[in-house]
Amino acid sequence: MHENGLIKVGEADMSAGKSVGRNAIVTGGASGIGLAIARRLAHDGANVGVFDLDADAAEAAAAQIRADGGSALAVGVDVAHRDQIDQGMDKVRAAFGPIGILVNNAGREGFQPFLDITEDTWNHLLQVNLTGTFHCCQAALPDMIAARWGRIVNISSSSTHGGQPFMTHYVASKSGVVGLTKSLALEFGPKGVTVNTIPPGFIDTPMTRRNEAKGLLGGTVDHHASLTPVRRAGLPEDIANATAFLVSDEAGYITGQIIGVNGGRNT
């Protein structure tokens, strides 16, 4: 266990998992938050399809999950393309069976002055972050409806709370994910499916560190941690822990909710 009390893969008895026998897909599952989620769900007993634009990274992630005693399948998928999503989900179904858990984590960030954002840049970012989430939900929901049980968790962004300069296209796309989440929750709750969104706060990931090096964070990681009420940056495992609860049977009465995991930065 981390010194801050977060669960690490391999530390708990697999029999205690809450997703035993469920079939899950995690998009953007080869690194950062997505990898932590994929590892946690596999640790909890789910069969995990690791979707990622980088097929080699997805295979490395799935191989590590299998080495840790979990069940995982790597699938190279660009969520900007519906045909790749459909083909990827069919591979997961062929390997494991119907899909019961979907975590939409794949996303593209953007740092540009608003007047410099081109139509192509705007469209591509929305295609990945928002339309990709739409397509994944639409492709997975029939399995959940048939089973009268399903869990969808959409990873949005804490920037939707108050906006963010130079990230207009990103914030707009993630705000759309919040609206999509709420609408799906209302439509599919009667069919046994819950849909929630986690907007991560300031999370220490490889991408965050790259942006720190580029001077895009408005300060260092340590600086932002000092401004957070719990006085640390978040870890990918923080998001994974919340996701693991939301996809469990115990969370069956929670749907359409924005579950902030941000150390108190947004309340």
N, C-alpha and C positions, 0 to 999 in steps of 0.2 A: 504494500500500500504506500502511496505517496505520503510524505510527512504531513501534507495538508488534509489527509483523510480520504482522498479520491481512490476509487477502486481501480486497480490495474489488472489487466488480463492475466489469468493464471493464478490469482491469489485466492479465489473462492471456489468452493465445490460446484462443479458444473450442474449437479443435481438440484442446486438451489436456484438455477436460472428461471426466469419468468417467460422465456420465449421458446421453450423446448418444443421442437417439432414444427415450429412456424417457418415459413419460407419468406425471406426478406430480400429486398433490393435496396442498396445504398448507392445513390449516384454521386459521382465525385468521390468514390470511396477509396482511392489509392493513396491519399495523403491528407495531412492536417486533420480537420474536424471529421471529414468523411471516413478517414481510416480509423480514427478512434471509435466512431459509431459502429463501423463494420466489425471491428474487433470485439467491442462490448456485446453486440447482439449475438455474435458467434459464441462468445463466452457464456452467454445466457441460454445457449442451446438452439439458436436459430440457424437454419441453413441460409447462408448469405451470398447473394449475387453482388459482386463488386463491379459496378459500372464505372468506367472512367475513360476519358478521352485518350489517355495514355495507356494503351493495352499492355505494354510491358510492365508499367508500374502497377496496374491492376493485378497482373499475374504474380508479381512479387508480393503484393499485399495478401492475395488469396493463399499463396504458398506459405507465408508466415502464419496466417490464421490456421491453416491445416497443421503446420508444425506444432502449433500451440494446442492442438487437440480439437479444433473447431472444424466446421464444415463450410467451405467457401468455393465459389466458382468465379473466375475472372472473365469479364466480358468488356471488350473495347467498344465503347458507345459514345457518340457525339450527340448529346441531348438536343442539339439544334436540328436534328434530322429524325422525323417520326419513323421512317423505315428502319433506322438503326435501333431505335427504342423497341419497336415491335419485335425485331429479330432477336434482340438481346433478351427480352422477356420470354420469348419462346424457348431460348436456350436454358433459361433458369427453370421454366416449367418442365422441360424435358429432363433436366437433371434432378429436380427436387419435387416438383408438383406445383399446384396453384399458389399464387402469390397472396400472402396475408398481410405483409408489412412493407410499406414503401417509405423510404426516407429520401426526400428530394434535397440533396445538398449541393449538387453540381452548380457552379456559378462562375461568372466572369466579373471581375471588378473593373473599375474605370476611374482614372484621375485626369480630368481635363477641364479647362475653363468652359463654361457653358457655350459661349459663342464660337468655340473651336470644335464642338461636337458635330461631326458630319452625320448626315442621314444614315449612311451605311454603318457607322459606328453605333449610333442609336439603335438601329434595327437589329444588329447582330447581338448587342448586349441584351436587349429584350427577348430576342429569340432564344438565347441560352437560359437566362434567369427566370423569365416569366412563361414564355411559350413552351419551353422545355419542361417546366413543372406541370403545365397544363397537359401536355402530351403524355407524360409519365403517369399522371393521375388517371387520365382517360384510358390508357392502355391496361392499367392494373386493376381498376375498379370492378370490372366484370367478375373477376375471380372472387373478390371480397363480397360482392353482392350475392353470388351463388352460395358462398359459405355462410352468409349472414354474420360475418365477422371480418373486420379489417381495421388496420391502423395506418394512417398517413401522417407523417410529420414533415412539414416543410420548413427548411432552414431559411429564415429571412434575414433581417439585419436590424440592429438597434438604431441604425441611422434613420429608420422610418419614423422614429419618435419625434425627431426634431430637425431632420434634414441634415445635409452636409455640403458645404461649398466644394465645388470642383468635382462633385460626384452625382450630378443631377440625374444622369441616365441610370446609374446604379441604384440610387435611392428610389427613383420612380419604378424601376423593375421590381425591387424588393417590396415596395408598398403594394404593388399589384399582387404579389404573392400573399400578403396578408389578407387582402380582399378576397382572393380566390379561396383561401383557407376557410374563411368565415362562411362563404356561400356554399362550398362543398359540405361543410359540417351540417348546415341546415337541410340540404337536399338528401344527404346519405345517412344521417343519423337514424332515421326510421328503418334503414336497411342493415343496421348493425355495424356501421363504419364510423369511426371517429377520425376527425381531421383537426390537427393543431399545428401551430407554428412556434418555433423557437427563434427569436431574434438574438443572436449572440452579442455579448458586449465586447470588450476589448480582449481578444483571445491571442495568446502567444503561439503563433504557428510559423512554419517556415516562410509563408507568404508575408506575414506581418514583419518578420525580420528582414526580408528583402525590401519591403517598403520603407522600413526604418533606415536601411542603408542608402536608399534613394532620397531620403529626406522628405518623404511623403506623409509622415504621421503627425507632423506638427509637434514633434518632441520624440524622445526616446521611449522605448517600452517601459523602462523604469520610471520615467516621468509620468506616463499615463497610469501606471500601477499606483503611484503615490496619490493620484487624484481619485482613485477608486475607494469607496468606503471600506471594503474589506482589505484594502492595502496590498493587493497583488493583482497581477494580470490573470485572466482566465486561462485555463488549459483546455485543449480539445476534449479531455476526459470529462470536464464539467458539462459540456454539451452532450457527450455520450451518455452520461449518467441520467440526465433529464430525459433524453430520448428513450432510454431503456425503460423508464417508468411510463412514459406516455404510450408506448406500444404494448404494455402489459395488460393483463386482464383487470388488474387493480385500478387502472385508469379509465375504465369503461364509462364512467359518468363525466368525463372531461372531454369536451369537444368544442371546436370553434374558438379556442382560447389562444391568446398570445402569452406564452410562458417565457418571460424574460430571464435569461441567465447571464447576469452582467455585474455581479458583485455590488449591486446597489447604485450603479451609475445612472440607470433610468428607473424611476419608480412610478 
